[in-house]
Amino acid sequence: MVEIALAEAELWIGEMRGVVVDGERLLVVRHEQGTCVYRDRCPHQGHPLSEGTFVDGVLTCRLHRHTFDAASGDGLNPLRPCLHVVASRVEDGRVLVDLPNRRGATP
């Protein structure tokens, strides 16, 4: 299922924003290489990454200061775990996310 997360122009390069799409909390990040979408939760304890910081291409969780590469979602400190990437693309200036059809899915 493809849904619109937001217009790409709503974010400057170096900004991030937490959004909710079809009941799913997502984090949209615009960096030098483009735009990425992740689940808005730190893999350590599930705290929203949108409450953290995004500086020099690094996302930092506010709760325990875990850091992640904004372009890839890879863990920097510690190296594991990594962020959950959500399939996305920019089309006609809109950030689109591809969420699987979750009907009948168990949360």
C-alpha positions as protocol buffer text, in pm:
chain_id: "A"
residue {
  index: 1
  type: MET
  ca { x: 0 y: 0 z: 0 }
}
residue {
  index: 2
  type: VAL
  ca { x: 152 y: 336 z: -102 }
}
residue {
  index: 3
  type: GLU
  ca { x: 71 y: 636 z: 115 }
}
residue {
  index: 4
  type: ILE
  ca { x: 183 y: 999 z: 112 }
}
residue {
  index: 5
  type: ALA
  ca { x: 399 y: 1081 z: 415 }
}
residue {
  index: 6
  type: LEU
  ca { x: 456 y: 1451 z: 334 }
}
residue {
  index: 7
  type: ALA
  ca { x: 581 y: 1691 z: 69 }
}
residue {
  index: 8
  type: GLU
  ca { x: 960 y: 1673 z: 37 }
}
residue {
  index: 9
  type: ALA
  ca { x: 978 y: 2054 z: 39 }
}
residue {
  index: 10
  type: GLU
  ca { x: 843 y: 2052 z: 397 }
}
residue {
  index: 11
  type: LEU
  ca { x: 1188 y: 1936 z: 513 }
}
residue {
  index: 12
  type: TRP
  ca { x: 1518 y: 2115 z: 463 }
}
residue {
  index: 13
  type: ILE
  ca { x: 1830 y: 1909 z: 409 }
}
residue {
  index: 14
  type: GLY
  ca { x: 1942 y: 1817 z: 759 }
}
residue {
  index: 15
  type: GLU
  ca { x: 1590 y: 1795 z: 905 }
}
residue {
  index: 16
  type: MET
  ca { x: 1374 y: 1507 z: 1021 }
}
residue {
  index: 17
  type: ARG
  ca { x: 1008 y: 1476 z: 1112 }
}
residue {
  index: 18
  type: GLY
  ca { x: 793 y: 1216 z: 1280 }
}
residue {
  index: 19
  type: VAL
  ca { x: 471 y: 1139 z: 1092 }
}
residue {
  index: 20
  type: VAL
  ca { x: 189 y: 890 z: 1125 }
}
residue {
  index: 21
  type: VAL
  ca { x: 84 y: 702 z: 811 }
}
residue {
  index: 22
  type: ASP
  ca { x: -196 y: 446 z: 830 }
}
residue {
  index: 23
  type: GLY
  ca { x: -146 y: 426 z: 1206 }
}
residue {
  index: 24
  type: GLU
  ca { x: 230 y: 362 z: 1174 }
}
residue {
  index: 25
  type: ARG
  ca { x: 474 y: 606 z: 1339 }
}
residue {
  index: 26
  type: LEU
  ca { x: 746 y: 689 z: 1084 }
}
residue {
  index: 27
  type: LEU
  ca { x: 1052 y: 911 z: 1077 }
}
residue {
  index: 28
  type: VAL
  ca { x: 1122 y: 1100 z: 753 }
}
residue {
  index: 29
  type: VAL
  ca { x: 1483 y: 1217 z: 723 }
}
residue {
  index: 30
  type: ARG
  ca { x: 1618 y: 1448 z: 454 }
}
residue {
  index: 31
  type: HIS
  ca { x: 1995 y: 1436 z: 421 }
}
residue {
  index: 32
  type: GLU
  ca { x: 2257 y: 1531 z: 160 }
}
residue {
  index: 33
  type: GLN
  ca { x: 2200 y: 1209 z: -39 }
}
residue {
  index: 34
  type: GLY
  ca { x: 1820 y: 1228 z: -44 }
}
residue {
  index: 35
  type: THR
  ca { x: 1525 y: 1129 z: 173 }
}
residue {
  index: 36
  type: CYS
  ca { x: 1487 y: 814 z: 386 }
}
residue {
  index: 37
  type: VAL
  ca { x: 1204 y: 679 z: 595 }
}
residue {
  index: 38
  type: TYR
  ca { x: 1244 y: 465 z: 907 }
}
residue {
  index: 39
  type: ARG
  ca { x: 1012 y: 341 z: 1178 }
}
residue {
  index: 40
  type: ASP
  ca { x: 1005 y: 615 z: 1440 }
}
residue {
  index: 41
  type: ARG
  ca { x: 1149 y: 402 z: 1717 }
}
residue {
  index: 42
  type: CYS
  ca { x: 1494 y: 332 z: 1847 }
}
residue {
  index: 43
  type: PRO
  ca { x: 1562 y: -41 z: 1818 }
}
residue {
  index: 44
  type: HIS
  ca { x: 1710 y: -37 z: 2168 }
}
residue {
  index: 45
  type: GLN
  ca { x: 1392 y: 31 z: 2369 }
}
residue {
  index: 46
  type: GLY
  ca { x: 1142 y: 170 z: 2119 }
}
residue {
  index: 47
  type: HIS
  ca { x: 1172 y: 538 z: 2213 }
}
residue {
  index: 48
  type: PRO
  ca { x: 1064 y: 776 z: 1930 }
}
residue {
  index: 49
  type: LEU
  ca { x: 1369 y: 887 z: 1733 }
}
residue {
  index: 50
  type: SER
  ca { x: 1180 y: 1200 z: 1630 }
}
residue {
  index: 51
  type: GLU
  ca { x: 1238 y: 1323 z: 1986 }
}
residue {
  index: 52
  type: GLY
  ca { x: 1614 y: 1292 z: 1937 }
}
residue {
  index: 53
  type: THR
  ca { x: 1855 y: 1494 z: 1725 }
}
residue {
  index: 54
  type: PHE
  ca { x: 1983 y: 1490 z: 1368 }
}
residue {
  index: 55
  type: VAL
  ca { x: 2325 y: 1654 z: 1337 }
}
residue {
  index: 56
  type: ASP
  ca { x: 2592 y: 1608 z: 1069 }
}
residue {
  index: 57
  type: GLY
  ca { x: 2416 y: 1305 z: 919 }
}
residue {
  index: 58
  type: VAL
  ca { x: 2377 y: 1127 z: 1253 }
}
residue {
  index: 59
  type: LEU
  ca { x: 2048 y: 1046 z: 1428 }
}
residue {
  index: 60
  type: THR
  ca { x: 2077 y: 1030 z: 1807 }
}
residue {
  index: 61
  type: CYS
  ca { x: 1814 y: 877 z: 2035 }
}
residue {
  index: 62
  type: ARG
  ca { x: 1726 y: 1111 z: 2320 }
}
residue {
  index: 63
  type: LEU
  ca { x: 1681 y: 833 z: 2574 }
}
residue {
  index: 64
  type: HIS
  ca { x: 2014 y: 647 z: 2574 }
}
residue {
  index: 65
  type: ARG
  ca { x: 2215 y: 840 z: 2311 }
}
residue {
  index: 66
  type: HIS
  ca { x: 2237 y: 550 z: 2064 }
}
residue {
  index: 67
  type: THR
  ca { x: 2346 y: 685 z: 1724 }
}
residue {
  index: 68
  type: PHE
  ca { x: 2260 y: 586 z: 1367 }
}
residue {
  index: 69
  type: ASP
  ca { x: 2374 y: 686 z: 1019 }
}
residue {
  index: 70
  type: ALA
  ca { x: 2085 y: 887 z: 874 }
}
residue {
  index: 71
  type: ALA
  ca { x: 2149 y: 777 z: 514 }
}
residue {
  index: 72
  type: SER
  ca { x: 2163 y: 401 z: 578 }
}
residue {
  index: 73
  type: GLY
  ca { x: 2006 y: 342 z: 921 }
}
residue {
  index: 74
  type: ASP
  ca { x: 2317 y: 155 z: 1029 }
}
residue {
  index: 75
  type: GLY
  ca { x: 2407 y: 165 z: 1395 }
}
residue {
  index: 76
  type: LEU
  ca { x: 2712 y: 377 z: 1477 }
}
residue {
  index: 77
  type: ASN
  ca { x: 2725 y: 346 z: 1855 }
}
residue {
  index: 78
  type: PRO
  ca { x: 2662 y: 67 z: 1919 }
}
residue {
  index: 79
  type: LEU
  ca { x: 2714 y: -89 z: 1576 }
}
residue {
  index: 80
  type: ARG
  ca { x: 2406 y: -307 z: 1616 }
}
residue {
  index: 81
  type: PRO
  ca { x: 2109 y: -292 z: 1601 }
}
residue {
  index: 82
  type: CYS
  ca { x: 2014 y: -91 z: 1292 }
}
residue {
  index: 83
  type: LEU
  ca { x: 1703 y: 110 z: 1212 }
}
residue {
  index: 84
  type: HIS
  ca { x: 1408 y: -51 z: 1035 }
}
residue {
  index: 85
  type: VAL
  ca { x: 1396 y: 96 z: 683 }
}
residue {
  index: 86
  type: VAL
  ca { x: 1052 y: 166 z: 535 }
}
residue {
  index: 87
  type: ALA
  ca { x: 1034 y: 141 z: 155 }
}
residue {
  index: 88
  type: SER
  ca { x: 993 y: 493 z: 19 }
}
residue {
  index: 89
  type: ARG
  ca { x: 1047 y: 712 z: -283 }
}
residue {
  index: 90
  type: VAL
  ca { x: 1006 y: 1075 z: -384 }
}
residue {
  index: 91
  type: GLU
  ca { x: 761 y: 1125 z: -668 }
}
residue {
  index: 92
  type: ASP
  ca { x: 631 y: 1461 z: -794 }
}
residue {
  index: 93
  type: GLY
  ca { x: 778 y: 1628 z: -483 }
}
residue {
  index: 94
  type: ARG
  ca { x: 597 y: 1395 z: -243 }
}
residue {
  index: 95
  type: VAL
  ca { x: 755 y: 1142 z: -10 }
}
residue {
  index: 96
  type: LEU
  ca { x: 567 y: 816 z: -64 }
}
residue {
  index: 97
  type: VAL
  ca { x: 595 y: 516 z: 165 }
}
residue {
  index: 98
  type: ASP
  ca { x: 509 y: 159 z: 77 }
}
residue {
  index: 99
  type: LEU
  ca { x: 346 y: -2 z: 378 }
}
residue {
  index: 100
  type: PRO
  ca { x: 249 y: -366 z: 351 }
}
residue {
  index: 101
  type: ASN
  ca { x: -122 y: -436 z: 364 }
}
residue {
  index: 102
  type: ARG
  ca { x: -166 y: -499 z: 734 }
}
residue {
  index: 103
  type: ARG
  ca { x: -525 y: -623 z: 733 }
}
residue {
  index: 104
  type: GLY
  ca { x: -544 y: -929 z: 949 }
}
residue {
  index: 105
  type: ALA
  ca { x: -183 y: -881 z: 1057 }
}
residue {
  index: 106
  type: THR
  ca { x: -97 y: -924 z: 1420 }
}
residue {
  index: 107
  type: PRO
  ca { x: 81 y: -621 z: 1571 }
}
